[in-house]
């Protein structure tokens, strides 16, 4: 077996690592907005049912779905779109370069979720258990 084939068979596990750690990071953005944990946002806690509060709800609950790999593809698609909108609404108007306009995280989340939508959940997912069970 070639080295490339050996690494290729680990693809579902690396995809699961990407899914899990992306979801954990994404959830922390939501808990910051909704609960002030681990620290409140610099701009203050959002009011209920505002755009920022709604983003927090999607970050916590959508992130939890992606974390466990349940309804992974549709959830990742919605979260990717949310991050694209967030990038253009909050960052894109501040300049072209994501490093300078503060939009690096939004851009990365957008494309990681788009990849997860296309690739699926990988190993260790509820979706995978449903398919195999």
N, C-alpha and C positions, 0 to 999 in steps of 0.2 A: 504494500500500500504506500502510495506516495505521501509526502508530507502534506501536500495540498489537500489530498483526499481525506487525510486524517483530521485536518483542521476543519474541512468542510462538514464533516459529520457532527461537529460541535456547534454549527450555525444556530440550531434552535435554542441552545443554552445561552449563547451570546446574545441572541435576540431577546430572550427572557431577562437577562441582566440589564440590557438597555431599557426594556419596558418597565421593569421594577424600579430601577433607580431614577428613571425619568419621572415616573409616577410619584415616587416619594418626594422628589424635589418640587414637583408641580403642586402636590397637596400642601406643602409648606407655604407656598405662596397664598393659597386659599385660607389656611388657618391663620395666617398673618392678617388677612383682610377681615375675616369673620370673628376671630377670637383674640386678636392681638398677640398671637403666639407664633413663633418664639419672641417676637417683639412687634409692637404696633407699627403700621406703615409710617414712614416719615411725614406723609401728608395728612395723617390722622385716620381714624377709623371711618369707613364709609357708612353712610346712612342706609337703612334697610331699603331694599328694592331699587337702589341706584345701580348704575352701570357697573361700578367697581364692586359692589356687593354681589351682584349677579355673577360677575366673573369669579368671585371668591367661591360662590356656591358650585359653579361649574368646575372650578379647580379642585375643590375637595371631593365632590361626588363623582365627577368624571375621572379624576385622578385615582380614586378608590376602585372604580370599575376597571381601569387600565391596569392598576396594581395587581389585582387578582386575575386579570385576563378574562373578564366577563363582558360580553358584547364589545369586545375589544375594537374590532374594525369600525363599526359605526361611531363608537365613542371617540376613537382617535381621529376620525374624520371631522367630527364636530369640534373637537378641541384644536385641531390644526386650523380650521377656519376661524375659530375664536382668536387664536394667536395671530393670524394674519390681519384680522380686523384691529386687534389691539396694537399691533405694530404700526399700522398706518394711522390709526387715530391718535396714539400717544407718542410715537417716536418718529415716524417718517417725516412729519412736518418740521422736525427740529434739525434736519440735515440728512445728507445722503448716507453717511457711514454709520453702521450700527454701533460700532465702538464709541463713537462720539455722540450719538443721539440717545444712548441708553437702551437701545432696542435689541441688544445681542441675545438676551435670554428669550425674548418673545420670538425672535427669528429662529433660534435653535429649537425651541419647543414646537414651533410651527412645522418645521421640516422633519423633526424626529417623529412627531405624531403622524405626519403624512407618510413617512416610511413605515411606521407600525400599521397604519391603515392598509398599505399595499402588501406588506410582508406577513401580517398576522401576528398573533401573540407570542409565538415561540413556545418553548417548553414551560411546564409548571403553570398552566392556565386552566381556568374553568372551561373556557371554550374548547381547549384540547381534550379535557376529560369528557365533555359531552360528545365529541366526535369519536373518541376511542372507546367510550363506554356503552 
